[in-house]
């Protein structure tokens, strides 16, 4: 499974509905006007394998894919820097 698919947004947030940090990241992206796809790990458990591959065995959330860069449990400042680096802000 690839986070980057033709026509898909370059930002994908992997998390759960009950994770406060996942919801904070999603609200932050909404405020910035960044288009993203959200993958709920409870509804799509097959995505956990991708996270473990990216992180060396961990399925931490939120994990945010930003145009080729994988951020595991990023702070909002780390996320914003990644968005700037990738030209999304």
PDB file of N, CA, C and O in Angstrom:
ATOM      1  N   UNK A   1       0.848  -1.173   0.000  1.00  0.00           N
ATOM      2  CA  UNK A   1       0.000   0.000   0.000  1.00  0.00           C
ATOM      3  C   UNK A   1       0.890   1.231   0.000  1.00  0.00           C
ATOM      4  O   UNK A   1       1.817   1.328   0.803  1.00  0.00           O
ATOM      5  N   UNK A   2       0.622   2.144  -0.869  1.00  0.00           N
ATOM      6  CA  UNK A   2       1.385   3.375  -0.956  1.00  0.00           C
ATOM      7  C   UNK A   2       0.522   4.534  -0.491  1.00  0.00           C
ATOM      8  O   UNK A   2      -0.659   4.620  -0.826  1.00  0.00           O
ATOM      9  N   UNK A   3       1.123   5.421   0.283  1.00  0.00           N
ATOM     10  CA  UNK A   3       0.390   6.601   0.729  1.00  0.00           C
ATOM     11  C   UNK A   3       0.203   7.563  -0.432  1.00  0.00           C
ATOM     12  O   UNK A   3      -0.737   8.358  -0.442  1.00  0.00           O
ATOM     13  N   UNK A   4       1.092   7.491  -1.404  1.00  0.00           N
ATOM     14  CA  UNK A   4       1.041   8.404  -2.538  1.00  0.00           C
ATOM     15  C   UNK A   4       0.407   7.691  -3.719  1.00  0.00           C
ATOM     16  O   UNK A   4       1.014   6.782  -4.286  1.00  0.00           O
ATOM     17  N   UNK A   5      -0.763   8.071  -4.088  1.00  0.00           N
ATOM     18  CA  UNK A   5      -1.467   7.490  -5.228  1.00  0.00           C
ATOM     19  C   UNK A   5      -1.839   8.626  -6.170  1.00  0.00           C
ATOM     20  O   UNK A   5      -2.035   9.760  -5.733  1.00  0.00           O
ATOM     21  N   UNK A   6      -1.937   8.328  -7.453  1.00  0.00           N
ATOM     22  CA  UNK A   6      -2.279   9.336  -8.438  1.00  0.00           C
ATOM     23  C   UNK A   6      -3.560  10.053  -8.026  1.00  0.00           C
ATOM     24  O   UNK A   6      -4.588   9.415  -7.799  1.00  0.00           O
ATOM     25  N   UNK A   7      -3.498  11.357  -7.931  1.00  0.00           N
ATOM     26  CA  UNK A   7      -4.679  12.132  -7.580  1.00  0.00           C
ATOM     27  C   UNK A   7      -4.946  12.231  -6.087  1.00  0.00           C
ATOM     28  O   UNK A   7      -5.838  12.970  -5.668  1.00  0.00           O
ATOM     29  N   UNK A   8      -4.194  11.504  -5.283  1.00  0.00           N
ATOM     30  CA  UNK A   8      -4.389  11.548  -3.831  1.00  0.00           C
ATOM     31  C   UNK A   8      -3.619  12.730  -3.251  1.00  0.00           C
ATOM     32  O   UNK A   8      -2.607  13.139  -3.819  1.00  0.00           O
ATOM     33  N   UNK A   9      -4.077  13.282  -2.139  1.00  0.00           N
ATOM     34  CA  UNK A   9      -3.339  14.381  -1.529  1.00  0.00           C
ATOM     35  C   UNK A   9      -1.972  13.904  -1.037  1.00  0.00           C
ATOM     36  O   UNK A   9      -1.829  12.748  -0.640  1.00  0.00           O
ATOM     37  N   UNK A  10      -0.969  14.783  -1.061  1.00  0.00           N
ATOM     38  CA  UNK A  10       0.372  14.380  -0.632  1.00  0.00           C
ATOM     39  C   UNK A  10       0.541  14.251   0.872  1.00  0.00           C
ATOM     40  O   UNK A  10       1.626  13.919   1.348  1.00  0.00           O
ATOM     41  N   UNK A  11      -0.529  14.512   1.632  1.00  0.00           N
ATOM     42  CA  UNK A  11      -0.477  14.385   3.090  1.00  0.00           C
ATOM     43  C   UNK A  11      -1.504  13.335   3.514  1.00  0.00           C
ATOM     44  O   UNK A  11      -2.675  13.394   3.138  1.00  0.00           O
ATOM     45  N   UNK A  12      -1.032  12.377   4.306  1.00  0.00           N
ATOM     46  CA  UNK A  12      -1.911  11.334   4.839  1.00  0.00           C
ATOM     47  C   UNK A  12      -1.671  11.248   6.341  1.00  0.00           C
ATOM     48  O   UNK A  12      -0.532  11.131   6.791  1.00  0.00           O
ATOM     49  N   UNK A  13      -2.751  11.307   7.109  1.00  0.00           N
ATOM     50  CA  UNK A  13      -2.681  11.193   8.566  1.00  0.00           C
ATOM     51  C   UNK A  13      -3.205   9.812   8.945  1.00  0.00           C
ATOM     52  O   UNK A  13      -4.334   9.452   8.613  1.00  0.00           O
ATOM     53  N   UNK A  14      -2.375   9.049   9.640  1.00  0.00           N
ATOM     54  CA  UNK A  14      -2.759   7.724  10.146  1.00  0.00           C
ATOM     55  C   UNK A  14      -2.975   7.866  11.644  1.00  0.00           C
ATOM     56  O   UNK A  14      -2.088   8.331  12.360  1.00  0.00           O
ATOM     57  N   UNK A  15      -4.144   7.470  12.119  1.00  0.00           N
ATOM     58  CA  UNK A  15      -4.420   7.592  13.540  1.00  0.00           C
ATOM     59  C   UNK A  15      -5.712   6.904  13.916  1.00  0.00           C
ATOM     60  O   UNK A  15      -6.225   6.062  13.179  1.00  0.00           O
ATOM     61  N   UNK A  16      -6.233   7.278  15.085  1.00  0.00           N
ATOM     62  CA  UNK A  16      -7.492   6.719  15.563  1.00  0.00           C
ATOM     63  C   UNK A  16      -8.395   7.851  16.035  1.00  0.00           C
ATOM     64  O   UNK A  16      -7.933   8.948  16.351  1.00  0.00           O
ATOM     65  N   UNK A  17      -9.675   7.564  16.075  1.00  0.00           N
ATOM     66  CA  UNK A  17     -10.640   8.560  16.512  1.00  0.00           C
ATOM     67  C   UNK A  17     -10.519   8.919  17.975  1.00  0.00           C
ATOM     68  O   UNK A  17     -10.934  10.003  18.385  1.00  0.00           O
ATOM     69  N   UNK A  18      -9.957   8.024  18.769  1.00  0.00           N
ATOM     70  CA  UNK A  18      -9.864   8.281  20.205  1.00  0.00           C
ATOM     71  C   UNK A  18      -8.535   8.907  20.617  1.00  0.00           C
ATOM     72  O   UNK A  18      -8.352   9.241  21.788  1.00  0.00           O
ATOM     73  N   UNK A  19      -7.602   9.072  19.670  1.00  0.00           N
ATOM     74  CA  UNK A  19      -6.278   9.632  19.969  1.00  0.00           C
ATOM     75  C   UNK A  19      -6.341  11.156  19.901  1.00  0.00           C
ATOM     76  O   UNK A  19      -6.584  11.724  18.837  1.00  0.00           O
ATOM     77  N   UNK A  20      -6.123  11.806  21.026  1.00  0.00           N
ATOM     78  CA  UNK A  20      -6.202  13.268  21.082  1.00  0.00           C
ATOM     79  C   UNK A  20      -5.183  13.914  20.150  1.00  0.00           C
ATOM     80  O   UNK A  20      -5.505  14.888  19.470  1.00  0.00           O
ATOM     81  N   UNK A  21      -3.967  13.394  20.107  1.00  0.00           N
ATOM     82  CA  UNK A  21      -2.935  14.004  19.266  1.00  0.00           C
ATOM     83  C   UNK A  21      -3.292  13.885  17.787  1.00  0.00           C
ATOM     84  O   UNK A  21      -3.009  14.794  17.006  1.00  0.00           O
ATOM     85  N   UNK A  22      -3.914  12.768  17.397  1.00  0.00           N
ATOM     86  CA  UNK A  22      -4.371  12.626  16.012  1.00  0.00           C
ATOM     87  C   UNK A  22      -5.386  13.711  15.680  1.00  0.00           C
ATOM     88  O   UNK A  22      -5.321  14.308  14.606  1.00  0.00           O
ATOM     89  N   UNK A  23      -6.310  13.971  16.577  1.00  0.00           N
ATOM     90  CA  UNK A  23      -7.339  14.979  16.327  1.00  0.00           C
ATOM     91  C   UNK A  23      -6.742  16.381  16.300  1.00  0.00           C
ATOM     92  O   UNK A  23      -7.199  17.232  15.537  1.00  0.00           O
ATOM     93  N   UNK A  24      -5.730  16.627  17.120  1.00  0.00           N
ATOM     94  CA  UNK A  24      -5.055  17.928  17.119  1.00  0.00           C
ATOM     95  C   UNK A  24      -4.363  18.150  15.775  1.00  0.00           C
ATOM     96  O   UNK A  24      -4.449  19.238  15.205  1.00  0.00           O
ATOM     97  N   UNK A  25      -3.679  17.127  15.267  1.00  0.00           N
ATOM     98  CA  UNK A  25      -3.010  17.226  13.967  1.00  0.00           C
ATOM     99  C   UNK A  25      -4.029  17.491  12.867  1.00  0.00           C
ATOM    100  O   UNK A  25      -3.804  18.342  12.007  1.00  0.00           O
ATOM    101  N   UNK A  26      -5.134  16.779  12.884  1.00  0.00           N
ATOM    102  CA  UNK A  26      -6.161  16.966  11.855  1.00  0.00           C
ATOM    103  C   UNK A  26      -6.751  18.373  11.900  1.00  0.00           C
ATOM    104  O   UNK A  26      -6.933  18.996  10.854  1.00  0.00           O
ATOM    105  N   UNK A  27      -7.048  18.876  13.082  1.00  0.00           N
ATOM    106  CA  UNK A  27      -7.592  20.237  13.205  1.00  0.00           C
ATOM    107  C   UNK A  27      -6.573  21.270  12.736  1.00  0.00           C
ATOM    108  O   UNK A  27      -6.938  22.267  12.113  1.00  0.00           O
ATOM    109  N   UNK A  28      -5.303  21.033  13.033  1.00  0.00           N
ATOM    110  CA  UNK A  28      -4.246  21.953  12.614  1.00  0.00           C
ATOM    111  C   UNK A  28      -4.169  22.007  11.082  1.00  0.00           C
ATOM    112  O   UNK A  28      -4.102  23.089  10.498  1.00  0.00           O
ATOM    113  N   UNK A  29      -4.178  20.851  10.444  1.00  0.00           N
ATOM    114  CA  UNK A  29      -4.158  20.821   8.975  1.00  0.00           C
ATOM    115  C   UNK A  29      -5.388  21.502   8.394  1.00  0.00           C
ATOM    116  O   UNK A  29      -5.296  22.211   7.392  1.00  0.00           O
ATOM    117  N   UNK A  30      -6.536  21.288   9.020  1.00  0.00           N
ATOM    118  CA  UNK A  30      -7.770  21.955   8.577  1.00  0.00           C
ATOM    119  C   UNK A  30      -7.619  23.477   8.656  1.00  0.00           C
ATOM    120  O   UNK A  30      -7.986  24.191   7.723  1.00  0.00           O
ATOM    121  N   UNK A  31      -7.078  23.968   9.774  1.00  0.00           N
ATOM    122  CA  UNK A  31      -6.894  25.417   9.947  1.00  0.00           C
ATOM    123  C   UNK A  31      -5.936  25.991   8.914  1.00  0.00           C
ATOM    124  O   UNK A  31      -6.117  27.113   8.441  1.00  0.00           O
ATOM    125  N   UNK A  32      -4.902  25.205   8.563  1.00  0.00           N
ATOM    126  CA  UNK A  32      -3.934  25.666   7.571  1.00  0.00           C
ATOM    127  C   UNK A  32      -4.470  25.565   6.148  1.00  0.00           C
ATOM    128  O   UNK A  32      -3.888  26.129   5.222  1.00  0.00           O
ATOM    129  N   UNK A  33      -5.574  24.850   5.971  1.00  0.00           N
ATOM    130  CA  UNK A  33      -6.132  24.663   4.638  1.00  0.00           C
ATOM    131  C   UNK A  33      -5.391  23.619   3.819  1.00  0.00           C
ATOM    132  O   UNK A  33      -5.439  23.639   2.589  1.00  0.00           O
ATOM    133  N   UNK A  34      -4.707  22.709   4.500  1.00  0.00           N
ATOM    134  CA  UNK A  34      -3.947  21.649   3.821  1.00  0.00           C
ATOM    135  C   UNK A  34      -4.881  20.467   3.544  1.00  0.00           C
ATOM    136  O   UNK A  34      -5.538  19.952   4.448  1.00  0.00           O
ATOM    137  N   UNK A  35      -4.924  20.056   2.295  1.00  0.00           N
ATOM    138  CA  UNK A  35      -5.721  18.882   1.933  1.00  0.00           C
ATOM    139  C   UNK A  35      -4.975  17.642   2.387  1.00  0.00           C
ATOM    140  O   UNK A  35      -3.768  17.525   2.173  1.00  0.00           O
ATOM    141  N   UNK A  36      -5.684  16.722   3.011  1.00  0.00           N
ATOM    142  CA  UNK A  36      -5.062  15.478   3.474  1.00  0.00           C
ATOM    143  C   UNK A  36      -6.076  14.362   3.443  1.00  0.00           C
ATOM    144  O   UNK A  36      -7.285  14.590   3.385  1.00  0.00           O
ATOM    145  N   UNK A  37      -5.561  13.154   3.483  1.00  0.00           N
ATOM    146  CA  UNK A  37      -6.407  11.969   3.619  1.00  0.00           C
ATOM    147  C   UNK A  37      -6.195  11.441   5.029  1.00  0.00           C
ATOM    148  O   UNK A  37      -5.073  11.429   5.533  1.00  0.00           O
ATOM    149  N   UNK A  38      -7.272  11.008   5.657  1.00  0.00           N
ATOM    150  CA  UNK A  38      -7.193  10.429   6.999  1.00  0.00           C
ATOM    151  C   UNK A  38      -7.449   8.939   6.913  1.00  0.00           C
ATOM    152  O   UNK A  38      -8.426   8.502   6.306  1.00  0.00           O
ATOM    153  N   UNK A  39      -6.564   8.156   7.526  1.00  0.00           N
ATOM    154  CA  UNK A  39      -6.722   6.709   7.579  1.00  0.00           C
ATOM    155  C   UNK A  39      -6.913   6.321   9.039  1.00  0.00           C
ATOM    156  O   UNK A  39      -5.983   6.415   9.840  1.00  0.00           O
ATOM    157  N   UNK A  40      -8.119   5.885   9.380  1.00  0.00           N
ATOM    158  CA  UNK A  40      -8.430   5.427  10.730  1.00  0.00           C
ATOM    159  C   UNK A  40      -7.904   4.002  10.871  1.00  0.00           C
ATOM    160  O   UNK A  40      -8.379   3.088  10.198  1.00  0.00           O
ATOM    161  N   UNK A  41      -6.932   3.823  11.742  1.00  0.00           N
ATOM    162  CA  UNK A  41      -6.275   2.520  11.890  1.00  0.00           C
ATOM    163  C   UNK A  41      -7.206   1.445  12.442  1.00  0.00           C
ATOM    164  O   UNK A  41      -6.967   0.254  12.242  1.00  0.00           O
ATOM    165  N   UNK A  42      -8.258   1.854  13.128  1.00  0.00           N
ATOM    166  CA  UNK A  42      -9.206   0.857  13.630  1.00  0.00           C
ATOM    167  C   UNK A  42     -10.113   0.362  12.506  1.00  0.00           C
ATOM    168  O   UNK A  42     -10.543  -0.792  12.515  1.00  0.00           O
ATOM    169  N   UNK A  43     -10.398   1.217  11.557  1.00  0.00           N
ATOM    170  CA  UNK A  43     -11.240   0.814  10.420  1.00  0.00           C
ATOM    171  C   UNK A  43     -10.425   0.193   9.287  1.00  0.00           C
ATOM    172  O   UNK A  43     -10.961  -0.537   8.453  1.00  0.00           O
ATOM    173  N   UNK A  44      -9.131   0.489   9.269  1.00  0.00           N
ATOM    174  CA  UNK A  44      -8.241  -0.024   8.217  1.00  0.00           C
ATOM    175  C   UNK A  44      -7.000  -0.635   8.856  1.00  0.00           C
ATOM    176  O   UNK A  44      -5.904  -0.089   8.729  1.00  0.00           O
ATOM    177  N   UNK A  45      -7.166  -1.767   9.541  1.00  0.00           N
ATOM    178  CA  UNK A  45      -6.029  -2.372  10.233  1.00  0.00           C
ATOM    179  C   UNK A  45      -4.913  -2.805   9.286  1.00  0.00           C
ATOM    180  O   UNK A  45      -3.775  -2.986   9.719  1.00  0.00           O
ATOM    181  N   UNK A  46      -5.223  -2.973   8.002  1.00  0.00           N
ATOM    182  CA  UNK A  46      -4.178  -3.332   7.040  1.00  0.00           C
ATOM    183  C   UNK A  46      -3.126  -2.220   6.916  1.00  0.00           C
ATOM    184  O   UNK A  46      -1.997  -2.487   6.504  1.00  0.00           O
ATOM    185  N   UNK A  47      -3.479  -0.996   7.261  1.00  0.00           N
ATOM    186  CA  UNK A  47      -2.540   0.119   7.195  1.00  0.00           C
ATOM    187  C   UNK A  47      -1.472   0.034   8.277  1.00  0.00           C
ATOM    188  O   UNK A  47      -0.413   0.648   8.149  1.00  0.00           O
ATOM    189  N   UNK A  48      -1.736  -0.717   9.335  1.00  0.00           N
ATOM    190  CA  UNK A  48      -0.762  -0.870  10.417  1.00  0.00           C
ATOM    191  C   UNK A  48       0.526  -1.495   9.893  1.00  0.00           C
ATOM    192  O   UNK A  48       1.611  -1.131  10.347  1.00  0.00           O
ATOM    193  N   UNK A  49       0.430  -2.423   8.954  1.00  0.00           N
ATOM    194  CA  UNK A  49       1.629  -3.053   8.382  1.00  0.00           C
ATOM    195  C   UNK A  49       2.520  -2.012   7.711  1.00  0.00           C
ATOM    196  O   UNK A  49       3.744  -2.076   7.827  1.00  0.00           O
ATOM    197  N   UNK A  50       1.911  -1.050   7.007  1.00  0.00           N
ATOM    198  CA  UNK A  50       2.695   0.016   6.362  1.00  0.00           C
ATOM    199  C   UNK A  50       3.400   0.863   7.410  1.00  0.00           C
ATOM    200  O   UNK A  50       4.574   1.197   7.251  1.00  0.00           O
ATOM    201  N   UNK A  51       2.693   1.216   8.481  1.00  0.00           N
ATOM    202  CA  UNK A  51       3.312   2.017   9.540  1.00  0.00           C
ATOM    203  C   UNK A  51       4.492   1.278  10.153  1.00  0.00           C
ATOM    204  O   UNK A  51       5.546   1.870  10.387  1.00  0.00           O
ATOM    205  N   UNK A  52       4.320   0.008  10.410  1.00  0.00           N
ATOM    206  CA  UNK A  52       5.412  -0.777  11.013  1.00  0.00           C
ATOM    207  C   UNK A  52       6.611  -0.860  10.084  1.00  0.00           C
ATOM    208  O   UNK A  52       7.754  -0.853  10.542  1.00  0.00           O
ATOM    209  N   UNK A  53       6.367  -0.937   8.798  1.00  0.00           N
ATOM    210  CA  UNK A  53       7.465  -0.983   7.840  1.00  0.00           C
ATOM    211  C   UNK A  53       8.222   0.342   7.855  1.00  0.00           C
ATOM    212  O   UNK A  53       9.453   0.364   7.858  1.00  0.00           O
ATOM    213  N   UNK A  54       7.461   1.464   7.863  1.00  0.00           N
ATOM    214  CA  UNK A  54       8.093   2.776   7.879  1.00  0.00           C
ATOM    215  C   UNK A  54       8.876   3.043   9.154  1.00  0.00           C
ATOM    216  O   UNK A  54       9.929   3.680   9.106  1.00  0.00           O
ATOM    217  N   UNK A  55       8.384   2.570  10.293  1.00  0.00           N
ATOM    218  CA  UNK A  55       8.948   2.941  11.590  1.00  0.00           C
ATOM    219  C   UNK A  55       9.835   1.869  12.215  1.00  0.00           C
ATOM    220  O   UNK A  55      10.311   2.046  13.337  1.00  0.00           O
ATOM    221  N   UNK A  56      10.062   0.788  11.531  1.00  0.00           N
ATOM    222  CA  UNK A  56      10.901  -0.262  12.094  1.00  0.00           C
ATOM    223  C   UNK A  56      10.194  -1.113  13.120  1.00  0.00           C
ATOM    224  O   UNK A  56      10.837  -1.667  14.012  1.00  0.00           O
ATOM    225  N   UNK A  57       8.886  -1.230  13.015  1.00  0.00           N
ATOM    226  CA  UNK A  57       8.148  -2.131  13.889  1.00  0.00           C
ATOM    227  C   UNK A  57       7.089  -1.490  14.761  1.00  0.00           C
ATOM    228  O   UNK A  57       6.325  -2.195  15.420  1.00  0.00           O
ATOM    229  N   UNK A  58       7.028  -0.182  14.779  1.00  0.00           N
ATOM    230  CA  UNK A  58       6.060   0.500  15.628  1.00  0.00           C
ATOM    231  C   UNK A  58       4.840   0.941  14.825  1.00  0.00           C
ATOM    232  O   UNK A  58       4.939   1.246  13.636  1.00  0.00           O
ATOM    233  N   UNK A  59       3.703   0.968  15.485  1.00  0.00           N
ATOM    234  CA  UNK A  59       2.470   1.478  14.870  1.00  0.00           C
ATOM    235  C   UNK A  59       1.993   2.661  15.703  1.00  0.00           C
ATOM    236  O   UNK A  59       0.900   2.644  16.267  1.00  0.00           O
ATOM    237  N   UNK A  60       2.825   3.673  15.766  1.00  0.00           N
ATOM    238  CA  UNK A  60       2.513   4.856  16.570  1.00  0.00           C
ATOM    239  C   UNK A  60       1.552   5.760  15.825  1.00  0.00           C
ATOM    240  O   UNK A  60       1.553   5.822  14.596  1.00  0.00           O
ATOM    241  N   UNK A  61       0.737   6.454  16.590  1.00  0.00           N
ATOM    242  CA  UNK A  61      -0.158   7.410  15.961  1.00  0.00           C
ATOM    243  C   UNK A  61      -0.236   8.658  16.816  1.00  0.00           C
ATOM    244  O   UNK A  61      -0.202   8.608  18.045  1.00  0.00           O
ATOM    245  N   UNK A  62      -0.342   9.778  16.123  1.00  0.00           N
ATOM    246  CA  UNK A  62      -0.467   9.877  14.678  1.00  0.00           C
ATOM    247  C   UNK A  62       0.879   9.702  13.978  1.00  0.00           C
ATOM    248  O   UNK A  62       1.924  10.110  14.485  1.00  0.00           O
ATOM    249  N   UNK A  63       0.823   9.093  12.818  1.00  0.00           N
ATOM    250  CA  UNK A  63       1.937   9.090  11.883  1.00  0.00           C
ATOM    251  C   UNK A  63       1.439   9.870  10.678  1.00  0.00           C
ATOM    252  O   UNK A  63       0.338   9.634  10.180  1.00  0.00           O
ATOM    253  N   UNK A  64       2.263  10.800  10.218  1.00  0.00           N
ATOM    254  CA  UNK A  64       1.843  11.674   9.122  1.00  0.00           C
ATOM    255  C   UNK A  64       2.835  11.525   7.974  1.00  0.00           C
ATOM    256  O   UNK A  64       4.039  11.719   8.136  1.00  0.00           O
ATOM    257  N   UNK A  65       2.294  11.178   6.814  1.00  0.00           N
ATOM    258  CA  UNK A  65       3.077  11.082   5.585  1.00  0.00           C
ATOM    259  C   UNK A  65       2.938  12.418   4.872  1.00  0.00           C
ATOM    260  O   UNK A  65       1.830  12.847   4.548  1.00  0.00           O
ATOM    261  N   UNK A  66       4.079  13.078   4.627  1.00  0.00           N
ATOM    262  CA  UNK A  66       4.068  14.383   3.966  1.00  0.00           C
ATOM    263  C   UNK A  66       4.929  14.295   2.711  1.00  0.00           C
ATOM    264  O   UNK A  66       6.140  14.510   2.767  1.00  0.00           O
ATOM    265  N   UNK A  67       4.306  13.980   1.585  1.00  0.00           N
ATOM    266  CA  UNK A  67       4.980  13.969   0.278  1.00  0.00           C
ATOM    267  C   UNK A  67       6.321  13.243   0.306  1.00  0.00           C
ATOM    268  O   UNK A  67       7.320  13.756  -0.199  1.00  0.00           O
ATOM    269  N   UNK A  68       6.341  12.056   0.894  1.00  0.00           N
ATOM    270  CA  UNK A  68       7.555  11.248   0.928  1.00  0.00           C
ATOM    271  C   UNK A  68       8.273  11.240   2.261  1.00  0.00           C
ATOM    272  O   UNK A  68       9.173  10.428   2.474  1.00  0.00           O
ATOM    273  N   UNK A  69       7.896  12.118   3.149  1.00  0.00           N
ATOM    274  CA  UNK A  69       8.511  12.205   4.475  1.00  0.00           C
ATOM    275  C   UNK A  69       7.536  11.623   5.500  1.00  0.00           C
ATOM    276  O   UNK A  69       6.349  11.950   5.484  1.00  0.00           O
ATOM    277  N   UNK A  70       8.035  10.766   6.387  1.00  0.00           N
ATOM    278  CA  UNK A  70       7.190  10.136   7.401  1.00  0.00           C
ATOM    279  C   UNK A  70       7.513  10.746   8.759  1.00  0.00           C
ATOM    280  O   UNK A  70       8.659  10.730   9.208  1.00  0.00           O
ATOM    281  N   UNK A  71       6.487  11.281   9.399  1.00  0.00           N
ATOM    282  CA  UNK A  71       6.629  11.889  10.723  1.00  0.00           C
ATOM    283  C   UNK A  71       5.859  11.046  11.733  1.00  0.00           C
ATOM    284  O   UNK A  71       4.656  10.833  11.583  1.00  0.00           O
ATOM    285  N   UNK A  72       6.552  10.568  12.760  1.00  0.00           N
ATOM    286  CA  UNK A  72       5.922   9.744  13.786  1.00  0.00           C
ATOM    287  C   UNK A  72       5.675  10.612  15.017  1.00  0.00           C
ATOM    288  O   UNK A  72       6.602  11.165  15.608  1.00  0.00           O
ATOM    289  N   UNK A  73       4.408  10.714  15.384  1.00  0.00           N
ATOM    290  CA  UNK A  73       3.984  11.530  16.521  1.00  0.00           C
ATOM    291  C   UNK A  73       4.622  12.912  16.476  1.00  0.00           C
ATOM    292  O   UNK A  73       5.278  13.320  17.433  1.00  0.00           O
ATOM    293  N   UNK A  74       4.436  13.641  15.367  1.00  0.00           N
ATOM    294  CA  UNK A  74       5.094  14.945  15.253  1.00  0.00           C
ATOM    295  C   UNK A  74       4.456  16.007  16.128  1.00  0.00           C
ATOM    296  O   UNK A  74       3.262  15.963  16.427  1.00  0.00           O
ATOM    297  N   UNK A  75       5.289  16.969  16.534  1.00  0.00           N
ATOM    298  CA  UNK A  75       4.738  18.167  17.152  1.00  0.00           C
ATOM    299  C   UNK A  75       4.163  19.004  16.010  1.00  0.00           C
ATOM    300  O   UNK A  75       4.452  18.750  14.841  1.00  0.00           O
ATOM    301  N   UNK A  76       3.358  19.991  16.349  1.00  0.00           N
ATOM    302  CA  UNK A  76       2.800  20.850  15.310  1.00  0.00           C
ATOM    303  C   UNK A  76       3.904  21.631  14.604  1.00  0.00           C
ATOM    304  O   UNK A  76       3.807  21.887  13.404  1.00  0.00           O
ATOM    305  N   UNK A  77       4.946  22.009  15.330  1.00  0.00           N
ATOM    306  CA  UNK A  77       6.074  22.720  14.722  1.00  0.00           C
ATOM    307  C   UNK A  77       6.802  21.810  13.725  1.00  0.00           C
ATOM    308  O   UNK A  77       7.168  22.259  12.639  1.00  0.00           O
ATOM    309  N   UNK A  78       7.014  20.541  14.080  1.00  0.00           N
ATOM    310  CA  UNK A  78       7.661  19.592  13.158  1.00  0.00           C
ATOM    311  C   UNK A  78       6.815  19.390  11.911  1.00  0.00           C
ATOM    312  O   UNK A  78       7.337  19.341  10.797  1.00  0.00           O
ATOM    313  N   UNK A  79       5.515  19.275  12.103  1.00  0.00           N
ATOM    314  CA  UNK A  79       4.610  19.100  10.978  1.00  0.00           C
ATOM    315  C   UNK A  79       4.647  20.320  10.058  1.00  0.00           C
ATOM    316  O   UNK A  79       4.713  20.180   8.837  1.00  0.00           O
ATOM    317  N   UNK A  80       4.605  21.504  10.642  1.00  0.00           N
ATOM    318  CA  UNK A  80       4.632  22.720   9.838  1.00  0.00           C
ATOM    319  C   UNK A  80       5.935  22.825   9.047  1.00  0.00           C
ATOM    320  O   UNK A  80       5.915  23.204   7.876  1.00  0.00           O
ATOM    321  N   UNK A  81       7.065  22.494   9.670  1.00  0.00           N
ATOM    322  CA  UNK A  81       8.354  22.537   8.948  1.00  0.00           C
ATOM    323  C   UNK A  81       8.353  21.562   7.774  1.00  0.00           C
ATOM    324  O   UNK A  81       8.850  21.891   6.697  1.00  0.00           O
ATOM    325  N   UNK A  82       7.801  20.370   7.973  1.00  0.00           N
ATOM    326  CA  UNK A  82       7.735  19.386   6.888  1.00  0.00           C
ATOM    327  C   UNK A  82       6.861  19.893   5.748  1.00  0.00           C
ATOM    328  O   UNK A  82       7.193  19.702   4.578  1.00  0.00           O
ATOM    329  N   UNK A  83       5.759  20.528   6.078  1.00  0.00           N
ATOM    330  CA  UNK A  83       4.875  21.081   5.049  1.00  0.00           C
ATOM    331  C   UNK A  83       5.592  22.167   4.246  1.00  0.00           C
ATOM    332  O   UNK A  83       5.442  22.239   3.027  1.00  0.00           O
ATOM    333  N   UNK A  84       6.372  23.014   4.932  1.00  0.00           N
ATOM    334  CA  UNK A  84       7.140  24.047   4.233  1.00  0.00           C
ATOM    335  C   UNK A  84       8.214  23.421   3.353  1.00  0.00           C
ATOM    336  O   UNK A  84       8.397  23.831   2.207  1.00  0.00           O
ATOM    337  N   UNK A  85       8.937  22.409   3.896  1.00  0.00           N
ATOM    338  CA  UNK A  85       9.999  21.750   3.117  1.00  0.00           C
ATOM    339  C   UNK A  85       9.479  21.157   1.832  1.00  0.00           C
ATOM    340  O   UNK A  85      10.161  21.172   0.807  1.00  0.00           O
ATOM    341  N   UNK A  86       8.261  20.631   1.887  1.00  0.00           N
ATOM    342  CA  UNK A  86       7.663  19.965   0.722  1.00  0.00           C
ATOM    343  C   UNK A  86       6.854  20.920  -0.160  1.00  0.00           C
ATOM    344  O   UNK A  86       6.225  20.502  -1.132  1.00  0.00           O
ATOM    345  N   UNK A  87       6.881  22.213   0.194  1.00  0.00           N
ATOM    346  CA  UNK A  87       6.194  23.205  -0.629  1.00  0.00           C
ATOM    347  C   UNK A  87       4.681  23.173  -0.525  1.00  0.00           C
ATOM    348  O   UNK A  87       3.984  23.574  -1.457  1.00  0.00           O
ATOM    349  N   UNK A  88       4.167  22.696   0.604  1.00  0.00           N
ATOM    350  CA  UNK A  88       2.724  22.578   0.779  1.00  0.00           C
ATOM    351  C   UNK A  88       2.127  23.739   1.564  1.00  0.00           C
ATOM    352  O   UNK A  88       0.913  23.804   1.760  1.00  0.00           O
ATOM    353  N   UNK A  89       2.975  24.647   2.010  1.00  0.00           N
ATOM    354  CA  UNK A  89       2.532  25.880   2.693  1.00  0.00           C
ATOM    355  C   UNK A  89       3.173  27.071   2.018  1.00  0.00           C
ATOM    356  O   UNK A  89       2.942  28.209   2.425  1.00  0.00           O
TER     357      UNK A  89
END
